[in-house]
Every structure is written in C-alpha cells, then in structure tokens.
Amino acid sequence: MSHGFVPFFARNLPAVDVQAHLGHYIATLGFFVPAAILIGLVVFAVVRDRRISAREEAEESRREGMSREELPTPPPAD
C-alpha cells in the first residue's frame, strides 16, 4: 500500500522523535535553571541580611555593655 509522497524528513521518524525529546529537555532546563538561579539569589540575600543584622545587633550590644562598664566621672574635689 502506498502512502503517496512522503518527504525525506518524515521518513526518518526516530530523528524527529529524538528532536522532540531534546526540545522537551531544553524547555525543561529553560524553566528550571532560571528558577534555581532565582531561588539561589533569594537564599543568598536572606543569609546576607541575617548576617548583617546579627553583626549590627552584636555591635549595639557591645556599645551598651561598654557604656555600663565605663567609670563614672568622679565628683569635683572641694
């Protein structure tokens, strides 16, 4: 039974099937790679912000502790 004229690219169905699978994989990577990069940037920003906040809080606590430990100015001698 003849199917009439079949173009050359349609005769090689495994290659077309491989291309379809590659296109699917490329599309999947095109979605997940940018998403992973975005999640990585957000995690990096959160960790950096918490470190900066902890450093500022430690510095503030150190300043308060030093001010409590300061020797008061003695009263003037009469």
RATA-V84031 format. One record per residue. PHI is phi in whole degrees, 0 to 359 (NA if undefined). NEAR is the number of other C-alpha atoms within 8 Angstrom. Layout:
# RATA-V84031
phi=PHI near=NEAR
phi=PHI near=NEAR
This chain:
# RATA-V84031
phi=NA near=2
phi=260 near=3
phi=262 near=5
phi=83 near=4
phi=286 near=4
phi=243 near=7
phi=300 near=6
phi=301 near=6
phi=294 near=7
phi=280 near=8
phi=290 near=7
phi=260 near=8
phi=298 near=8
phi=302 near=6
phi=294 near=7
phi=295 near=10
phi=296 near=8
phi=297 near=8
phi=297 near=8
phi=296 near=8
phi=293 near=8
phi=297 near=8
phi=298 near=8
phi=295 near=8
phi=294 near=8
phi=296 near=8
phi=296 near=8
phi=296 near=8
phi=296 near=8
phi=297 near=8
phi=269 near=8
phi=281 near=8
phi=295 near=8
phi=297 near=8
phi=295 near=8
phi=294 near=8
phi=296 near=8
phi=297 near=8
phi=297 near=8
phi=299 near=8
phi=295 near=8
phi=294 near=8
phi=298 near=8
phi=301 near=8
phi=295 near=8
phi=294 near=8
phi=297 near=8
phi=297 near=8
phi=296 near=8
phi=293 near=8
phi=295 near=8
phi=296 near=8
phi=297 near=8
phi=295 near=8
phi=296 near=8
phi=295 near=8
phi=295 near=8
phi=295 near=8
phi=295 near=8
phi=295 near=8
phi=297 near=8
phi=296 near=8
phi=297 near=8
phi=296 near=8
phi=296 near=8
phi=294 near=8
phi=290 near=7
phi=290 near=6
phi=274 near=6
phi=297 near=6
phi=283 near=4
phi=291 near=4
phi=290 near=4
phi=293 near=4
phi=292 near=4
phi=297 near=4
phi=283 near=3
phi=270 near=2
